[in-house]
Amino acid sequence: MARLKHKLSEPPVPPERGVRAATFKLLLETAIDIIQKSGHIPSVAEAAARAKVSRATAYRYFPSRSALVTAVVDSSLGPVRKLASDTPGGRERVHELFLQTFPRFKEFEAPMRAAAQLSLEQWGLERAGLLEEEPYRRGHRVRILEHAIAPLVPQLRPAVRDRLHRALSVVYGIEPYVILKDIWGLSDREVERTALWMADALIDAALRESEHKPAARGNGAAGKPRSSTSNGARRPAATSKG
């Protein structure tokens, strides 16, 4: 797996049964409902108050907003993160991934935006030395895309493979929605179509680049000097007439 800058945030483990399991589920569903309807990230105390659960109980399940949002996103996108494909073609597998998961991104757009919002907010607080909770770390798309492009790996030079992997991670997720809907006013369907078009363009570029070997360094192949042709060669000085 590609090496990430930070360890990814993992959701709290839900209780298996009984009152504790029911309380965990109630708090999680309440937080999801707040995000879906109002668009803002509730504090653990706010979710507890709305669910009519004591703060002390709520904090035992979700000790911070990061833990709460991690659980919300995992509940929303869990099936996406577990996707595995036997499709042999790399491009076809990427298409399959986008077509299966973008409808779910549409359905859970609000929780995904909330997660991005929290990440950006904490980035600023962390830089200022004011962050008082464990940071929410995103990045599950890296593993998902690594699986999607696996059939393409034999056709790509390592550096190109890594560049494609990173580039696709910009296209796959909530970011296209933020730009294409908020700035361009596109529909959900057109966001999906544009994202898939970009993915195809990136794959095409990576394959083209990998078809050509890097240019040899130095003065031509095998150390031979370049020929005196019109492509940059020095021409004889013109002689004066008369």
Secondary structure, DSSP 8 states (H G I E B T S, - for coil): ----SS----------SHHHHHHHHHHHHHHHHHHHHH-S---HHHHHHHHT--HHHHHHH-SSHHHHHHHHHHHHHHHHHT-----S-HHHHHHHHHHHHHHHHHHTHHHHHHHHHHHHHHHHHHHTT---S------HHHHHHHHHTGGGGGGS-HHHHHHHHHHHHHHSSSHHHHHHHHTT---HHHHHHHHHHHHHHHHHHHHHHHHS-----SSSGGG----SSTTT----------
